[in-house]
Amino acid sequence: MNLSDLQRKDIVNIYDGKKLGRIIDALIDEQGIITTFYIEPRRFLSFFHLKEQVTITFKQIKKIGEDVILVETGGFDN
């Protein structure tokens, strides 16, 4: 699976079912392993809201489905 395939999927928090956004970038370590995904928060007119960048680690991903990626988070303030 390519990163571009993952970028087309919505990220959904398994705790509350809310969509967190979509992957916009990834951090790759020296060994070529993806360690962190950067998420573009889903917000109407998000360019008016200055907000910290949302990240998830590869370990937080619980299931990659056809349309969504389910992640386990303690909760985001989205």
N, CA, C, O and CB atoms as a CASP TS submission, in Angstrom:
PFRMAT TS
TARGET T0000
AUTHOR 0000-0000-0000
METHOD Language model
MODEL 1
PARENT N/A
ATOM      1  N   MET     1       0.844  -1.173   0.000  1.00  0.00           N
ATOM      2  CA  MET     1       0.000   0.000   0.000  1.00  0.00           C
ATOM      3  C   MET     1       0.892   1.240   0.000  1.00  0.00           C
ATOM      4  O   MET     1       1.872   1.307   0.742  1.00  0.00           O
ATOM      5  CB  MET     1      -0.961  -0.004   1.219  1.00  0.00           C
ATOM      6  N   ASN     2       0.554   2.198  -0.818  1.00  0.00           N
ATOM      7  CA  ASN     2       1.291   3.452  -0.918  1.00  0.00           C
ATOM      8  C   ASN     2       0.759   4.479   0.066  1.00  0.00           C
ATOM      9  O   ASN     2      -0.379   4.374   0.525  1.00  0.00           O
ATOM     10  CB  ASN     2       1.218   4.001  -2.336  1.00  0.00           C
ATOM     11  N   LEU     3       1.580   5.472   0.391  1.00  0.00           N
ATOM     12  CA  LEU     3       1.137   6.567   1.245  1.00  0.00           C
ATOM     13  C   LEU     3      -0.046   7.283   0.601  1.00  0.00           C
ATOM     14  O   LEU     3      -0.968   7.702   1.302  1.00  0.00           O
ATOM     15  CB  LEU     3       2.292   7.556   1.508  1.00  0.00           C
ATOM     16  N   SER     4      -0.032   7.427  -0.707  1.00  0.00           N
ATOM     17  CA  SER     4      -1.150   8.096  -1.396  1.00  0.00           C
ATOM     18  C   SER     4      -2.459   7.335  -1.205  1.00  0.00           C
ATOM     19  O   SER     4      -3.524   7.951  -1.174  1.00  0.00           O
ATOM     20  CB  SER     4      -0.847   8.237  -2.896  1.00  0.00           C
ATOM     21  N   ASP     5      -2.404   6.008  -1.076  1.00  0.00           N
ATOM     22  CA  ASP     5      -3.608   5.224  -0.794  1.00  0.00           C
ATOM     23  C   ASP     5      -4.139   5.551   0.600  1.00  0.00           C
ATOM     24  O   ASP     5      -5.347   5.679   0.796  1.00  0.00           O
ATOM     25  CB  ASP     5      -3.315   3.711  -0.915  1.00  0.00           C
ATOM     26  N   LEU     6      -3.236   5.684   1.560  1.00  0.00           N
ATOM     27  CA  LEU     6      -3.642   6.020   2.928  1.00  0.00           C
ATOM     28  C   LEU     6      -4.208   7.431   3.010  1.00  0.00           C
ATOM     29  O   LEU     6      -5.104   7.691   3.813  1.00  0.00           O
ATOM     30  CB  LEU     6      -2.457   5.880   3.885  1.00  0.00           C
ATOM     31  N   GLN     7      -3.700   8.337   2.197  1.00  0.00           N
ATOM     32  CA  GLN     7      -4.152   9.728   2.243  1.00  0.00           C
ATOM     33  C   GLN     7      -5.592   9.885   1.780  1.00  0.00           C
ATOM     34  O   GLN     7      -6.215  10.903   2.078  1.00  0.00           O
ATOM     35  CB  GLN     7      -3.252  10.595   1.393  1.00  0.00           C
ATOM     36  N   ARG     8      -6.128   8.934   1.079  1.00  0.00           N
ATOM     37  CA  ARG     8      -7.521   8.994   0.604  1.00  0.00           C
ATOM     38  C   ARG     8      -8.517   8.524   1.658  1.00  0.00           C
ATOM     39  O   ARG     8      -9.726   8.666   1.470  1.00  0.00           O
ATOM     40  CB  ARG     8      -7.681   8.152  -0.652  1.00  0.00           C
ATOM     41  N   LYS     9      -8.033   7.972   2.751  1.00  0.00           N
ATOM     42  CA  LYS     9      -8.911   7.397   3.771  1.00  0.00           C
ATOM     43  C   LYS     9      -9.119   8.378   4.928  1.00  0.00           C
ATOM     44  O   LYS     9      -8.210   9.114   5.309  1.00  0.00           O
ATOM     45  CB  LYS     9      -8.326   6.072   4.296  1.00  0.00           C
ATOM     46  N   ASP    10     -10.335   8.369   5.477  1.00  0.00           N
ATOM     47  CA  ASP    10     -10.630   9.166   6.668  1.00  0.00           C
ATOM     48  C   ASP    10     -10.041   8.471   7.889  1.00  0.00           C
ATOM     49  O   ASP    10     -10.049   7.244   7.983  1.00  0.00           O
ATOM     50  CB  ASP    10     -12.166   9.376   6.839  1.00  0.00           C
ATOM     51  N   ILE    11      -9.530   9.269   8.821  1.00  0.00           N
ATOM     52  CA  ILE    11      -9.029   8.754  10.093  1.00  0.00           C
ATOM     53  C   ILE    11     -10.164   8.875  11.104  1.00  0.00           C
ATOM     54  O   ILE    11     -10.697   9.966  11.312  1.00  0.00           O
ATOM     55  CB  ILE    11      -7.738   9.532  10.574  1.00  0.00           C
ATOM     56  N   VAL    12     -10.540   7.752  11.739  1.00  0.00           N
ATOM     57  CA  VAL    12     -11.662   7.730  12.675  1.00  0.00           C
ATOM     58  C   VAL    12     -11.179   7.236  14.025  1.00  0.00           C
ATOM     59  O   VAL    12     -10.507   6.209  14.120  1.00  0.00           O
ATOM     60  CB  VAL    12     -12.811   6.839  12.149  1.00  0.00           C
ATOM     61  N   ASN    13     -11.532   7.983  15.078  1.00  0.00           N
ATOM     62  CA  ASN    13     -11.207   7.637  16.453  1.00  0.00           C
ATOM     63  C   ASN    13     -12.163   6.538  16.920  1.00  0.00           C
ATOM     64  O   ASN    13     -13.378   6.732  16.878  1.00  0.00           O
ATOM     65  CB  ASN    13     -11.292   8.889  17.382  1.00  0.00           C
ATOM     66  N   ILE    14     -11.646   5.391  17.363  1.00  0.00           N
ATOM     67  CA  ILE    14     -12.516   4.288  17.765  1.00  0.00           C
ATOM     68  C   ILE    14     -13.257   4.561  19.073  1.00  0.00           C
ATOM     69  O   ILE    14     -14.250   3.897  19.369  1.00  0.00           O
ATOM     70  CB  ILE    14     -11.704   3.024  17.901  1.00  0.00           C
ATOM     71  N   TYR    15     -12.781   5.541  19.867  1.00  0.00           N
ATOM     72  CA  TYR    15     -13.438   5.829  21.139  1.00  0.00           C
ATOM     73  C   TYR    15     -14.762   6.561  20.981  1.00  0.00           C
ATOM     74  O   TYR    15     -15.718   6.275  21.702  1.00  0.00           O
ATOM     75  CB  TYR    15     -12.526   6.639  22.006  1.00  0.00           C
ATOM     76  N   ASP    16     -14.828   7.495  20.051  1.00  0.00           N
ATOM     77  CA  ASP    16     -16.066   8.260  19.905  1.00  0.00           C
ATOM     78  C   ASP    16     -16.624   8.259  18.482  1.00  0.00           C
ATOM     79  O   ASP    16     -17.676   8.849  18.237  1.00  0.00           O
ATOM     80  CB  ASP    16     -15.833   9.675  20.342  1.00  0.00           C
ATOM     81  N   GLY    17     -15.940   7.609  17.542  1.00  0.00           N
ATOM     82  CA  GLY    17     -16.429   7.516  16.169  1.00  0.00           C
ATOM     83  C   GLY    17     -16.266   8.776  15.347  1.00  0.00           C
ATOM     84  O   GLY    17     -16.757   8.847  14.220  1.00  0.00           O
ATOM     85  N   LYS    18     -15.581   9.778  15.895  1.00  0.00           N
ATOM     86  CA  LYS    18     -15.409  11.033  15.170  1.00  0.00           C
ATOM     87  C   LYS    18     -14.298  10.934  14.139  1.00  0.00           C
ATOM     88  O   LYS    18     -13.274  10.286  14.355  1.00  0.00           O
ATOM     89  CB  LYS    18     -15.116  12.166  16.138  1.00  0.00           C
ATOM     90  N   LYS    19     -14.531  11.597  13.009  1.00  0.00           N
ATOM     91  CA  LYS    19     -13.498  11.692  11.987  1.00  0.00           C
ATOM     92  C   LYS    19     -12.475  12.728  12.438  1.00  0.00           C
ATOM     93  O   LYS    19     -12.827  13.852  12.798  1.00  0.00           O
ATOM     94  CB  LYS    19     -14.107  12.067  10.594  1.00  0.00           C
ATOM     95  N   LEU    20     -11.218  12.337  12.413  1.00  0.00           N
ATOM     96  CA  LEU    20     -10.151  13.240  12.836  1.00  0.00           C
ATOM     97  C   LEU    20      -9.592  14.030  11.667  1.00  0.00           C
ATOM     98  O   LEU    20      -9.044  15.115  11.861  1.00  0.00           O
ATOM     99  CB  LEU    20      -9.039  12.461  13.510  1.00  0.00           C
ATOM    100  N   GLY    21      -9.721  13.512  10.472  1.00  0.00           N
ATOM    101  CA  GLY    21      -9.181  14.168   9.292  1.00  0.00           C
ATOM    102  C   GLY    21      -8.567  13.158   8.361  1.00  0.00           C
ATOM    103  O   GLY    21      -8.937  11.984   8.365  1.00  0.00           O
ATOM    104  N   ARG    22      -7.624  13.619   7.559  1.00  0.00           N
ATOM    105  CA  ARG    22      -6.916  12.750   6.623  1.00  0.00           C
ATOM    106  C   ARG    22      -5.418  12.967   6.751  1.00  0.00           C
ATOM    107  O   ARG    22      -4.963  14.031   7.171  1.00  0.00           O
ATOM    108  CB  ARG    22      -7.377  13.008   5.173  1.00  0.00           C
ATOM    109  N   ILE    23      -4.667  11.954   6.388  1.00  0.00           N
ATOM    110  CA  ILE    23      -3.206  12.029   6.433  1.00  0.00           C
ATOM    111  C   ILE    23      -2.720  13.018   5.382  1.00  0.00           C
ATOM    112  O   ILE    23      -3.117  12.947   4.219  1.00  0.00           O
ATOM    113  CB  ILE    23      -2.566  10.628   6.205  1.00  0.00           C
ATOM    114  N   ILE    24      -1.857  13.942   5.802  1.00  0.00           N
ATOM    115  CA  ILE    24      -1.278  14.883   4.845  1.00  0.00           C
ATOM    116  C   ILE    24       0.227  14.689   4.693  1.00  0.00           C
ATOM    117  O   ILE    24       0.820  15.140   3.713  1.00  0.00           O
ATOM    118  CB  ILE    24      -1.571  16.309   5.273  1.00  0.00           C
ATOM    119  N   ASP    25       0.849  14.009   5.675  1.00  0.00           N
ATOM    120  CA  ASP    25       2.291  13.801   5.598  1.00  0.00           C
ATOM    121  C   ASP    25       2.676  12.679   6.554  1.00  0.00           C
ATOM    122  O   ASP    25       1.873  12.255   7.384  1.00  0.00           O
ATOM    123  CB  ASP    25       3.068  15.110   5.935  1.00  0.00           C
ATOM    124  N   ALA    26       3.906  12.206   6.430  1.00  0.00           N
ATOM    125  CA  ALA    26       4.397  11.139   7.299  1.00  0.00           C
ATOM    126  C   ALA    26       5.845  11.415   7.671  1.00  0.00           C
ATOM    127  O   ALA    26       6.598  12.017   6.905  1.00  0.00           O
ATOM    128  CB  ALA    26       4.264   9.756   6.611  1.00  0.00           C
ATOM    129  N   LEU    27       6.218  10.964   8.863  1.00  0.00           N
ATOM    130  CA  LEU    27       7.597  11.061   9.330  1.00  0.00           C
ATOM    131  C   LEU    27       8.217   9.675   9.212  1.00  0.00           C
ATOM    132  O   LEU    27       7.670   8.693   9.715  1.00  0.00           O
ATOM    133  CB  LEU    27       7.674  11.602  10.808  1.00  0.00           C
ATOM    134  N   ILE    28       9.364   9.606   8.542  1.00  0.00           N
ATOM    135  CA  ILE    28      10.046   8.336   8.313  1.00  0.00           C
ATOM    136  C   ILE    28      11.400   8.392   9.005  1.00  0.00           C
ATOM    137  O   ILE    28      12.150   9.355   8.844  1.00  0.00           O
ATOM    138  CB  ILE    28      10.205   8.040   6.785  1.00  0.00           C
ATOM    139  N   ASP    29      11.712   7.342   9.786  1.00  0.00           N
ATOM    140  CA  ASP    29      12.989   7.337  10.514  1.00  0.00           C
ATOM    141  C   ASP    29      14.142   6.927   9.598  1.00  0.00           C
ATOM    142  O   ASP    29      13.955   6.700   8.402  1.00  0.00           O
ATOM    143  CB  ASP    29      12.914   6.385  11.725  1.00  0.00           C
ATOM    144  N   GLU    30      15.338   6.838  10.185  1.00  0.00           N
ATOM    145  CA  GLU    30      16.547   6.548   9.415  1.00  0.00           C
ATOM    146  C   GLU    30      16.518   5.172   8.750  1.00  0.00           C
ATOM    147  O   GLU    30      17.190   4.959   7.741  1.00  0.00           O
ATOM    148  CB  GLU    30      17.754   6.645  10.311  1.00  0.00           C
ATOM    149  N   GLN    31      15.742   4.233   9.311  1.00  0.00           N
ATOM    150  CA  GLN    31      15.642   2.892   8.743  1.00  0.00           C
ATOM    151  C   GLN    31      14.556   2.790   7.665  1.00  0.00           C
ATOM    152  O   GLN    31      14.343   1.721   7.092  1.00  0.00           O
ATOM    153  CB  GLN    31      15.363   1.888   9.847  1.00  0.00           C
ATOM    154  N   GLY    32      13.870   3.909   7.392  1.00  0.00           N
ATOM    155  CA  GLY    32      12.820   3.914   6.378  1.00  0.00           C
ATOM    156  C   GLY    32      11.467   3.455   6.889  1.00  0.00           C
ATOM    157  O   GLY    32      10.603   3.074   6.099  1.00  0.00           O
ATOM    158  N   ILE    33      11.275   3.485   8.200  1.00  0.00           N
ATOM    159  CA  ILE    33      10.017   3.049   8.811  1.00  0.00           C
ATOM    160  C   ILE    33       9.168   4.272   9.155  1.00  0.00           C
ATOM    161  O   ILE    33       9.660   5.234   9.744  1.00  0.00           O
ATOM    162  CB  ILE    33      10.284   2.189  10.085  1.00  0.00           C
ATOM    163  N   ILE    34       7.893   4.223   8.781  1.00  0.00           N
ATOM    164  CA  ILE    34       6.976   5.316   9.121  1.00  0.00           C
ATOM    165  C   ILE    34       6.708   5.267  10.614  1.00  0.00           C
ATOM    166  O   ILE    34       6.279   4.239  11.138  1.00  0.00           O
ATOM    167  CB  ILE    34       5.639   5.219   8.309  1.00  0.00           C
ATOM    168  N   THR    35       6.960   6.374  11.301  1.00  0.00           N
ATOM    169  CA  THR    35       6.742   6.427  12.748  1.00  0.00           C
ATOM    170  C   THR    35       5.545   7.289  13.128  1.00  0.00           C
ATOM    171  O   THR    35       4.876   7.015  14.124  1.00  0.00           O
ATOM    172  CB  THR    35       7.980   6.951  13.436  1.00  0.00           C
ATOM    173  N   THR    36       5.274   8.318  12.352  1.00  0.00           N
ATOM    174  CA  THR    36       4.218   9.275  12.687  1.00  0.00           C
ATOM    175  C   THR    36       3.506   9.722  11.424  1.00  0.00           C
ATOM    176  O   THR    36       4.119   9.904  10.373  1.00  0.00           O
ATOM    177  CB  THR    36       4.795  10.492  13.439  1.00  0.00           C
ATOM    178  N   PHE    37       2.186   9.896  11.552  1.00  0.00           N
ATOM    179  CA  PHE    37       1.394  10.490  10.478  1.00  0.00           C
ATOM    180  C   PHE    37       0.904  11.855  10.940  1.00  0.00           C
ATOM    181  O   PHE    37       0.499  12.023  12.090  1.00  0.00           O
ATOM    182  CB  PHE    37       0.196   9.569  10.079  1.00  0.00           C
ATOM    183  N   TYR    38       0.943  12.818  10.046  1.00  0.00           N
ATOM    184  CA  TYR    38       0.407  14.148  10.326  1.00  0.00           C
ATOM    185  C   TYR    38      -0.980  14.219   9.711  1.00  0.00           C
ATOM    186  O   TYR    38      -1.180  13.874   8.547  1.00  0.00           O
ATOM    187  CB  TYR    38       1.341  15.284   9.765  1.00  0.00           C
ATOM    188  N   ILE    39      -1.941  14.677  10.522  1.00  0.00           N
ATOM    189  CA  ILE    39      -3.346  14.675  10.138  1.00  0.00           C
ATOM    190  C   ILE    39      -3.828  16.100   9.918  1.00  0.00           C
ATOM    191  O   ILE    39      -3.563  16.994  10.722  1.00  0.00           O
ATOM    192  CB  ILE    39      -4.203  13.974  11.205  1.00  0.00           C
ATOM    193  N   GLU    40      -4.536  16.291   8.823  1.00  0.00           N
ATOM    194  CA  GLU    40      -5.202  17.570   8.567  1.00  0.00           C
ATOM    195  C   GLU    40      -6.562  17.499   9.242  1.00  0.00           C
ATOM    196  O   GLU    40      -7.411  16.708   8.831  1.00  0.00           O
ATOM    197  CB  GLU    40      -5.338  17.871   7.017  1.00  0.00           C
ATOM    198  N   PRO    41      -6.785  18.313  10.273  1.00  0.00           N
ATOM    199  CA  PRO    41      -8.059  18.247  11.001  1.00  0.00           C
ATOM    200  C   PRO    41      -9.239  18.584  10.100  1.00  0.00           C
ATOM    201  O   PRO    41      -9.146  19.450   9.230  1.00  0.00           O
ATOM    202  CB  PRO    41      -8.037  19.197  12.197  1.00  0.00           C
ATOM    203  N   ARG    42     -10.350  17.886  10.319  1.00  0.00           N
ATOM    204  CA  ARG    42     -11.580  18.178   9.585  1.00  0.00           C
ATOM    205  C   ARG    42     -12.283  19.325  10.293  1.00  0.00           C
ATOM    206  O   ARG    42     -12.788  19.170  11.405  1.00  0.00           O
ATOM    207  CB  ARG    42     -12.510  16.916   9.488  1.00  0.00           C
ATOM    208  N   ARG    43     -12.309  20.454   9.647  1.00  0.00           N
ATOM    209  CA  ARG    43     -13.005  21.628  10.173  1.00  0.00           C
ATOM    210  C   ARG    43     -13.502  22.445   9.010  1.00  0.00           C
ATOM    211  O   ARG    43     -12.810  22.612   8.006  1.00  0.00           O
ATOM    212  CB  ARG    43     -12.085  22.477  11.092  1.00  0.00           C
ATOM    213  N   PHE    44     -14.694  22.947   9.151  1.00  0.00           N
ATOM    214  CA  PHE    44     -15.211  23.856   8.150  1.00  0.00           C
ATOM    215  C   PHE    44     -14.411  25.146   8.230  1.00  0.00           C
ATOM    216  O   PHE    44     -14.306  25.759   9.292  1.00  0.00           O
ATOM    217  CB  PHE    44     -16.732  24.117   8.351  1.00  0.00           C
ATOM    218  N   LEU    45     -13.853  25.551   7.107  1.00  0.00           N
ATOM    219  CA  LEU    45     -13.026  26.754   7.031  1.00  0.00           C
ATOM    220  C   LEU    45     -11.856  26.695   8.010  1.00  0.00           C
ATOM    221  O   LEU    45     -11.585  27.650   8.737  1.00  0.00           O
ATOM    222  CB  LEU    45     -13.872  27.993   7.307  1.00  0.00           C
ATOM    223  N   SER    46     -11.167  25.547   8.011  1.00  0.00           N
ATOM    224  CA  SER    46     -10.091  25.338   8.984  1.00  0.00           C
ATOM    225  C   SER    46      -8.956  26.345   8.851  1.00  0.00           C
ATOM    226  O   SER    46      -8.173  26.521   9.785  1.00  0.00           O
ATOM    227  CB  SER    46      -9.539  23.947   8.839  1.00  0.00           C
ATOM    228  N   PHE    47      -8.855  27.019   7.681  1.00  0.00           N
ATOM    229  CA  PHE    47      -7.766  27.979   7.529  1.00  0.00           C
ATOM    230  C   PHE    47      -7.959  29.209   8.406  1.00  0.00           C
ATOM    231  O   PHE    47      -7.026  29.995   8.570  1.00  0.00           O
ATOM    232  CB  PHE    47      -7.643  28.398   6.078  1.00  0.00           C
ATOM    233  N   PHE    48      -9.158  29.396   8.978  1.00  0.00           N
ATOM    234  CA  PHE    48      -9.379  30.500   9.904  1.00  0.00           C
ATOM    235  C   PHE    48      -8.997  30.126  11.331  1.00  0.00           C
ATOM    236  O   PHE    48      -8.883  30.994  12.197  1.00  0.00           O
ATOM    237  CB  PHE    48     -10.831  30.940   9.857  1.00  0.00           C
ATOM    238  N   HIS    49      -8.801  28.846  11.572  1.00  0.00           N
ATOM    239  CA  HIS    49      -8.488  28.367  12.924  1.00  0.00           C
ATOM    240  C   HIS    49      -7.031  27.966  12.983  1.00  0.00           C
ATOM    241  O   HIS    49      -6.613  27.019  12.318  1.00  0.00           O
ATOM    242  CB  HIS    49      -9.398  27.174  13.326  1.00  0.00           C
ATOM    243  N   LEU    50      -6.262  28.683  13.774  1.00  0.00           N
ATOM    244  CA  LEU    50      -4.876  28.275  13.981  1.00  0.00           C
ATOM    245  C   LEU    50      -4.884  27.206  15.054  1.00  0.00           C
ATOM    246  O   LEU    50      -5.392  27.432  16.152  1.00  0.00           O
ATOM    247  CB  LEU    50      -3.958  29.488  14.384  1.00  0.00           C
ATOM    248  N   LYS    51      -4.332  26.055  14.753  1.00  0.00           N
ATOM    249  CA  LYS    51      -4.430  24.915  15.639  1.00  0.00           C
ATOM    250  C   LYS    51      -3.146  24.112  15.551  1.00  0.00           C
ATOM    251  O   LYS    51      -2.490  24.082  14.510  1.00  0.00           O
ATOM    252  CB  LYS    51      -5.654  24.043  15.291  1.00  0.00           C
ATOM    253  N   GLU    52      -2.794  23.463  16.652  1.00  0.00           N
ATOM    254  CA  GLU    52      -1.632  22.586  16.631  1.00  0.00           C
ATOM    255  C   GLU    52      -1.864  21.470  15.630  1.00  0.00           C
ATOM    256  O   GLU    52      -2.994  21.038  15.404  1.00  0.00           O
ATOM    257  CB  GLU    52      -1.345  22.011  18.034  1.00  0.00           C
ATOM    258  N   GLN    53      -0.776  21.013  15.037  1.00  0.00           N
ATOM    259  CA  GLN    53      -0.869  19.926  14.089  1.00  0.00           C
ATOM    260  C   GLN    53      -1.208  18.633  14.823  1.00  0.00           C
ATOM    261  O   GLN    53      -0.617  18.332  15.861  1.00  0.00           O
ATOM    262  CB  GLN    53       0.441  19.781  13.299  1.00  0.00           C
ATOM    263  N   VAL    54      -2.144  17.879  14.294  1.00  0.00           N
ATOM    264  CA  VAL    54      -2.556  16.620  14.896  1.00  0.00           C
ATOM    265  C   VAL    54      -1.672  15.514  14.345  1.00  0.00           C
ATOM    266  O   VAL    54      -1.438  15.443  13.138  1.00  0.00           O
ATOM    267  CB  VAL    54      -4.060  16.326  14.622  1.00  0.00           C
ATOM    268  N   THR    55      -1.182  14.650  15.227  1.00  0.00           N
ATOM    269  CA  THR    55      -0.361  13.527  14.797  1.00  0.00           C
ATOM    270  C   THR    55      -0.886  12.234  15.397  1.00  0.00           C
ATOM    271  O   THR    55      -1.501  12.233  16.464  1.00  0.00           O
ATOM    272  CB  THR    55       1.105  13.744  15.189  1.00  0.00           C
ATOM    273  N   ILE    56      -0.633  11.133  14.697  1.00  0.00           N
ATOM    274  CA  ILE    56      -0.880   9.803  15.246  1.00  0.00           C
ATOM    275  C   ILE    56       0.356   8.970  14.952  1.00  0.00           C
ATOM    276  O   ILE    56       1.038   9.175  13.948  1.00  0.00           O
ATOM    277  CB  ILE    56      -2.182   9.146  14.640  1.00  0.00           C
ATOM    278  N   THR    57       0.629   8.042  15.829  1.00  0.00           N
ATOM    279  CA  THR    57       1.754   7.142  15.601  1.00  0.00           C
ATOM    280  C   THR    57       1.248   5.891  14.899  1.00  0.00           C
ATOM    281  O   THR    57       0.054   5.592  14.906  1.00  0.00           O
ATOM    282  CB  THR    57       2.465   6.780  16.935  1.00  0.00           C
ATOM    283  N   PHE    58       2.174   5.175  14.301  1.00  0.00           N
ATOM    284  CA  PHE    58       1.811   3.942  13.607  1.00  0.00           C
ATOM    285  C   PHE    58       1.195   2.943  14.591  1.00  0.00           C
ATOM    286  O   PHE    58       0.326   2.156  14.217  1.00  0.00           O
ATOM    287  CB  PHE    58       3.048   3.324  12.911  1.00  0.00           C
ATOM    288  N   LYS    59       1.644   2.977  15.846  1.00  0.00           N
ATOM    289  CA  LYS    59       1.127   2.057  16.872  1.00  0.00           C
ATOM    290  C   LYS    59      -0.328   2.323  17.225  1.00  0.00           C
ATOM    291  O   LYS    59      -1.019   1.423  17.702  1.00  0.00           O
ATOM    292  CB  LYS    59       1.968   2.153  18.123  1.00  0.00           C
ATOM    293  N   GLN    60      -0.809   3.552  16.998  1.00  0.00           N
ATOM    294  CA  GLN    60      -2.194   3.893  17.317  1.00  0.00           C
ATOM    295  C   GLN    60      -3.182   3.354  16.279  1.00  0.00           C
ATOM    296  O   GLN    60      -4.382   3.298  16.546  1.00  0.00           O
ATOM    297  CB  GLN    60      -2.341   5.399  17.429  1.00  0.00           C
ATOM    298  N   ILE    61      -2.705   2.965  15.126  1.00  0.00           N
ATOM    299  CA  ILE    61      -3.588   2.443  14.083  1.00  0.00           C
ATOM    300  C   ILE    61      -4.004   1.030  14.461  1.00  0.00           C
ATOM    301  O   ILE    61      -3.159   0.166  14.694  1.00  0.00           O
ATOM    302  CB  ILE    61      -2.890   2.462  12.686  1.00  0.00           C
ATOM    303  N   LYS    62      -5.308   0.801  14.520  1.00  0.00           N
ATOM    304  CA  LYS    62      -5.843  -0.508  14.890  1.00  0.00           C
ATOM    305  C   LYS    62      -6.348  -1.292  13.692  1.00  0.00           C
ATOM    306  O   LYS    62      -6.304  -2.523  13.699  1.00  0.00           O
ATOM    307  CB  LYS    62      -6.955  -0.346  15.888  1.00  0.00           C
ATOM    308  N   LYS    63      -6.826  -0.604  12.665  1.00  0.00           N
ATOM    309  CA  LYS    63      -7.369  -1.292  11.494  1.00  0.00           C
ATOM    310  C   LYS    63      -7.346  -0.346  10.309  1.00  0.00           C
ATOM    311  O   LYS    63      -7.746   0.812  10.421  1.00  0.00           O
ATOM    312  CB  LYS    63      -8.810  -1.804  11.759  1.00  0.00           C
ATOM    313  N   ILE    64      -6.880  -0.839   9.180  1.00  0.00           N
ATOM    314  CA  ILE    64      -6.942  -0.077   7.937  1.00  0.00           C
ATOM    315  C   ILE    64      -7.982  -0.750   7.063  1.00  0.00           C
ATOM    316  O   ILE    64      -7.794  -1.875   6.601  1.00  0.00           O
ATOM    317  CB  ILE    64      -5.541  -0.002   7.217  1.00  0.00           C
ATOM    318  N   GLY    65      -9.078  -0.046   6.842  1.00  0.00           N
ATOM    319  CA  GLY    65     -10.164  -0.579   6.038  1.00  0.00           C
ATOM    320  C   GLY    65     -10.137  -0.026   4.631  1.00  0.00           C
ATOM    321  O   GLY    65      -9.200   0.667   4.235  1.00  0.00           O
ATOM    322  N   GLU    66     -11.173  -0.343   3.887  1.00  0.00           N
ATOM    323  CA  GLU    66     -11.268   0.105   2.502  1.00  0.00           C
ATOM    324  C   GLU    66     -11.417   1.621   2.396  1.00  0.00           C
ATOM    325  O   GLU    66     -10.852   2.243   1.497  1.00  0.00           O
ATOM    326  CB  GLU    66     -12.437  -0.576   1.815  1.00  0.00           C
ATOM    327  N   ASP    67     -12.187   2.219   3.325  1.00  0.00           N
ATOM    328  CA  ASP    67     -12.462   3.651   3.268  1.00  0.00           C
ATOM    329  C   ASP    67     -11.930   4.440   4.458  1.00  0.00           C
ATOM    330  O   ASP    67     -11.771   5.657   4.371  1.00  0.00           O
ATOM    331  CB  ASP    67     -13.925   3.866   3.163  1.00  0.00           C
ATOM    332  N   VAL    68     -11.653   3.756   5.571  1.00  0.00           N
ATOM    333  CA  VAL    68     -11.249   4.462   6.792  1.00  0.00           C
ATOM    334  C   VAL    68     -10.063   3.774   7.457  1.00  0.00           C
ATOM    335  O   VAL    68      -9.773   2.604   7.210  1.00  0.00           O
ATOM    336  CB  VAL    68     -12.421   4.547   7.776  1.00  0.00           C
ATOM    337  N   ILE    69      -9.395   4.537   8.302  1.00  0.00           N
ATOM    338  CA  ILE    69      -8.340   4.014   9.168  1.00  0.00           C
ATOM    339  C   ILE    69      -8.821   4.243  10.598  1.00  0.00           C
ATOM    340  O   ILE    69      -9.064   5.381  11.000  1.00  0.00           O
ATOM    341  CB  ILE    69      -6.929   4.715   8.892  1.00  0.00           C
ATOM    342  N   LEU    70      -8.957   3.167  11.359  1.00  0.00           N
ATOM    343  CA  LEU    70      -9.398   3.271  12.745  1.00  0.00           C
ATOM    344  C   LEU    70      -8.178   3.418  13.645  1.00  0.00           C
ATOM    345  O   LEU    70      -7.231   2.635  13.571  1.00  0.00           O
ATOM    346  CB  LEU    70     -10.244   2.032  13.158  1.00  0.00           C
ATOM    347  N   VAL    71      -8.222   4.433  14.490  1.00  0.00           N
ATOM    348  CA  VAL    71      -7.109   4.688  15.399  1.00  0.00           C
ATOM    349  C   VAL    71      -7.598   4.731  16.835  1.00  0.00           C
ATOM    350  O   VAL    71      -8.741   5.095  17.112  1.00  0.00           O
ATOM    351  CB  VAL    71      -6.404   5.999  15.040  1.00  0.00           C
ATOM    352  N   GLU    72      -6.715   4.354  17.734  1.00  0.00           N
ATOM    353  CA  GLU    72      -7.000   4.374  19.158  1.00  0.00           C
ATOM    354  C   GLU    72      -6.282   5.562  19.755  1.00  0.00           C
ATOM    355  O   GLU    72      -5.053   5.594  19.816  1.00  0.00           O
ATOM    356  CB  GLU    72      -6.572   3.048  19.849  1.00  0.00           C
ATOM    357  N   THR    73      -7.050   6.531  20.193  1.00  0.00           N
ATOM    358  CA  THR    73      -6.474   7.723  20.802  1.00  0.00           C
ATOM    359  C   THR    73      -7.134   7.974  22.147  1.00  0.00           C
ATOM    360  O   THR    73      -8.240   7.504  22.411  1.00  0.00           O
ATOM    361  CB  THR    73      -6.633   8.949  19.879  1.00  0.00           C
ATOM    362  N   GLY    74      -6.453   8.705  22.969  1.00  0.00           N
ATOM    363  CA  GLY    74      -7.040   9.117  24.229  1.00  0.00           C
ATOM    364  C   GLY    74      -8.051  10.234  24.019  1.00  0.00           C
ATOM    365  O   GLY    74      -8.740  10.646  24.952  1.00  0.00           O
ATOM    366  N   GLY    75      -8.132  10.715  22.792  1.00  0.00           N
ATOM    367  CA  GLY    75      -9.056  11.789  22.453  1.00  0.00           C
ATOM    368  C   GLY    75      -8.301  13.013  21.999  1.00  0.00           C
ATOM    369  O   GLY    75      -7.272  13.371  22.572  1.00  0.00           O
ATOM    370  N   PHE    76      -8.808  13.647  20.979  1.00  0.00           N
ATOM    371  CA  PHE    76      -8.283  14.899  20.473  1.00  0.00           C
ATOM    372  C   PHE    76      -9.304  15.991  20.748  1.00  0.00           C
ATOM    373  O   PHE    76     -10.493  15.711  20.894  1.00  0.00           O
ATOM    374  CB  PHE    76      -7.954  14.802  18.958  1.00  0.00           C
ATOM    375  N   ASP    77      -8.852  17.208  20.817  1.00  0.00           N
ATOM    376  CA  ASP    77      -9.749  18.333  21.004  1.00  0.00           C
ATOM    377  C   ASP    77     -10.116  18.923  19.651  1.00  0.00           C
ATOM    378  O   ASP    77      -9.836  20.092  19.386  1.00  0.00           O
ATOM    379  CB  ASP    77      -9.109  19.401  21.909  1.00  0.00           C
ATOM    380  N   ASN    78     -10.737  18.128  18.799  1.00  0.00           N
ATOM    381  CA  ASN    78     -11.119  18.609  17.457  1.00  0.00           C
ATOM    382  C   ASN    78     -12.507  19.160  17.469  1.00  0.00           C
ATOM    383  O   ASN    78     -13.002  19.610  16.435  1.00  0.00           O
ATOM    384  CB  ASN    78     -11.020  17.497  16.422  1.00  0.00           C
TER
END
